[in-house]
Each structure stands twice: as structure tokens, then as C-alpha cells.
Amino acid sequence: MFESFVALCFLPAVSPMPRWKVFFSQYLRWSSTVTQALALCVITFCVVLPLCCHRLLYSYFFIKSMYLDSMSEDALQESFKRGQDALHFWQRSSTGALLRFSDIAQHPDLLVTVVTARRSEGRDFHYLLQVMWQLSVLLGGCGKRRCAEVLVCDVEGGPQENQDAKLLESYFRVIQRSPEEQQNRERVNIFEREKRDYVFCLRKGWELVRPKNMVILEDDALPRQDFFTVIKDLLSRRFALQTLYIKLYHPERLQRYWNPEPYRILEWVGLGLVSATALLLTFPYWNPCSFSFTLSASRLLFFTLYFMAVAELLGRHYLLEARRLSPQLYAVSPATECCTPAMLFPGNASLRVAEYLDSSFCVKGNAKDMVLYHIARTIPGESSHSVEPNLITHIGAYSSVRPNPSRPKLL
């Protein structure tokens, strides 16, 4: 007994475990949801997304220093080749003879007016010829009844004429200003001149054929394959009867969720909430990684934020592309400020837009797109909308109205 007592007295004292070890032992076991959540975030945001998205132009993970120059050069070369192909296409008179759209019917369901001007830079890209070639292909696929009538509005002035518009005169109706109108055009700043050109084309198209609806395309807005199909669907929706205009294009770099447009925040939160709920409801039936997440308020919040972060970092533009599966899936939302390469004016809205633009004077910082945006927001009874994803591809690396770099970049 005495020996046992002595042995107990001289046993080494057991020091309490440090708090940090207690924390790690309790919370950083794989069975802990904290460990699983941390591992999931590290793998997703530090490994999977960077590996998958470093070449995606509109993703946060895109590595500009490595890929921007080469991708920009590839895009320029592709556009140049497409422009040369379009030039050869329209120069072949035997082919062009089968594609004459110069006889425009009165009161068509849709008139597409293409606004064009001669470019001092990038002429070899032949943007106008590319757009008109694509339109001719799309119109040829409409069947016996045309999807639309097409008009070319050449606003070029001065001694040098627009050679591309001249080439198209054999196949399309091309309208131009009178010499007096051209002189007045040259006396104003470039932004006001661009606005006046736009108004001229709006009014001239209406006066010539009195269309039921009108689309205005700039000469570097290349229509996508479903262009007419989606426009027909948009015009069949109820909102089209009350809108001033529908934007058919918004720059991809400005399509992110992290944006001042309120509807995108709602869309973003909704996407995260639906995805999180679906995932948590799936875990009881399919859980290959043995996650211990169950449906609760805290875990629902975590996965909502997780999916919101994934969607934003990946790029909203790429998620929108899934809507191309059907015209009915295209989203319509309140219009944004920038830009006007492709605009749909339902009914006689083109006349109202022309009057509104005439009452405003455009300068730098208040170009025609900004004027239209503020008009739709401030005049009672007027509204404007935008469709997503885009119905056109903006191919104009070289601008006809603004200074250009020697080799334009995609961003």
C-alpha cells in the first residue's frame, strides 16, 4: 500500500491540452462541417475555378498578361478573314444576282435598317459586308415569306464615298442624305453628328415603307443565327406593346452580377438560393464525398453565398449562354445605359425616339445611348427593356467615330 501511494505521488503531472489543440481536434476533423466547408471553398476557389476559367475572357480568373494579346490578335485575324470572304461573296455577280433585296414591300412586319459610314481605319475588315452577308443568309432561311425587309442607310459625307455601301447597291436599297443635309451634319461635334445620323435613318426607314416594327443595326453588329426567331418571339410578348425600345446587345464585360442594376442582384441571390436548396436536398440520396451537411438555416446561407461566388467569379456571361436553347428562355429586363449597336423599336416607337433625340444635344458623356436611357426613365408612360443573351456579336474593333489604337484589344 505504501509503495503504491509513493508511486502515485511521484507520477508526472498531466498538463491540460492547449486551447488551439482543442479547437482543431473538435472542429477540423473531416466529420466536422466546418472542415468540409473550408475544404470545399479551398478546392473550388483555389484549384478548380482557376484551372477551368483562366482562359475565359469574361471570368475574374482570366489571366490577361498571358492570353489577352494572343486572343485579341486571333479575333482580329478571324474578323479580317470573314471580311475578305464577304467581299468576295458580294463581288461574285452570279451569286449576288440570286440575292436581290432592293425591292422592299410596304408595311412589312419588320424592317431592319443598317446604319453605316466609311471607316478611315479597319476598312479591310469590311464590317458592313459581313453584316449584310449574314443577314442575307438568315433571310434566305426564312422560306417563301421574308422575315424582314432590309435597308442600308449610308450616312457618309465628304468627297470619299463608302465603297462597301456602293458595292451593295445592286442587292439592297441604299439611302443617303441630300447635299444640303450633309453640310449641316459636318458643323457639329462627333457625338451630335452620330445622333443626327441615327435620327435620319429612323425617319427615312419609316417614311419609305411604314413598317410595323423596326430594328436599327450599326454596321458592325453581326446578327446571330437565331436573330429573327428571337425577335419574333419578343414582339409576341405583352410587354412589347408598351416599351419604347428593346436593346438587343449589352457589352459582355458589363454583364456581371456585381452591378448597380437591381434586377441582377435579385437574379444573383435567387440563383444561389435555388442551387443551395437543390444541393442540400440531394445530399441524403447522393453524397459521394460523405459530406455531413443537412438542411438548416446556417448551411443554406453558406451554400447560397458559395454558389453566388462561383457564379460571379465564373462569369454571368457564360451562364446566360444556356438560355440560347430556346427563344422563350431569353430574359427581358429593364434596359441598361450602354450601348446602341442593335435596337428594336416596336410599333411606331421609332418616330417617338426620333422626336426625343431631336430635342436633345449630344456631347461627350451624353451620347445618344445615355439620352435614350434617361428619356425612358424620366418621361411618364415610357419604358425600355433589354434582352439577354445578346442577339448580335459586336465585331467592330475599329470605330468609325472615335480614335482607335493600332491593334485593338478584346478588353
FENNOR-V723421 format. One record per backbone hydrogen bond with DSSP energy under -0.5 kcal/mol. NH is the residue of the N-H (numbers start at 1). CO is the residue of the C=O. Records with the same first field share a line. If there is no record, write none. Layout:
BEGIN
NH->CO  CO
END
This chain:
BEGIN
5->1
6->2
7->3
8->4
9->5
10->6
11->8
15->13
22->18
23->19
24->20
25->21
26->22
27->23
28->24
32->29
35->27
36->32
37->33
38->34
39->35
40->36
41->37
42->38
43->39
44->40
45->41
46->42
47->43
48->43
49->44
51->47
52->48
53->49
54->50
56->53
57->55
59->56
60->313
61->313
62->59
63->54
64->62
66->63
67->63
68->64
69->64
71->67
72->68
73->69
74->70
75->71
76->72
77->73
78->74
79->75
80->76
81->77
82->78
83->79
84->80
85->81
86->82
87->83
88->84
89->85
90->86
91->87
92->88  89
93->91
95->92
96->92
97->93
98->95
99->96
101->99  171
104->102
107->209
108->105
111->213
112->149
113->111  215
114->112  151
115->113  217
116->153
125->122
126->123
130->126
131->127
132->128
133->129
134->130
135->131
136->132
137->133
138->134
139->135
140->136
141->137  138
142->139
143->140
146->144
149->110
151->112
152->173
153->114  151
154->152  175
155->116  153
161->159
163->161
166->162
167->163
168->164
169->165  166
170->167
171->168
172->168
173->150
174->172
175->152
177->154
182->178
183->179
184->180
185->181
186->182
187->184
188->185
193->189
194->190
195->191
196->192
197->193
198->194
199->195
200->196
201->197
202->198
203->199
204->200
205->201
206->202
207->203
208->204
209->205
210->206
212->108
214->345
215->111
216->343
217->113  215
218->341
219->115
221->218
222->220  393
223->221
224->391
227->224
230->226
231->227
232->228
233->229
234->230
235->231
236->232
237->233  234
240->237
241->238
242->239
243->239
244->383
245->383
246->344
247->385
248->342
254->251
255->252
259->257
262->260
264->261
265->261
266->262
267->263
268->264
269->265
270->266
271->267
272->268
273->269
274->270
275->271
276->272
277->273
278->274
279->275
280->276
281->277
282->278  279
283->279
284->280
285->282
286->282
290->287
296->294
300->296
301->297
302->298
303->299
304->300
305->301
306->302
307->303
308->304
309->305
310->306
311->307
312->308
313->309
314->310
315->311
318->315
319->315
320->316
321->317
322->319
323->320
324->321
325->322
326->323
329->326
330->327
331->388
333->386
335->384
343->216
344->246
345->214
346->344
347->212
349->346
351->348
352->348
353->349
354->350
355->351
356->352
357->353
358->354
359->355
360->357
362->360
363->366
366->363
371->367
372->368
373->369
374->370
375->371
376->372
377->373
378->374
379->375
380->378
382->379
385->245
386->333
387->247
388->331
391->248
392->248
393->222
394->392
395->220  393
396->220
397->395
399->397
END
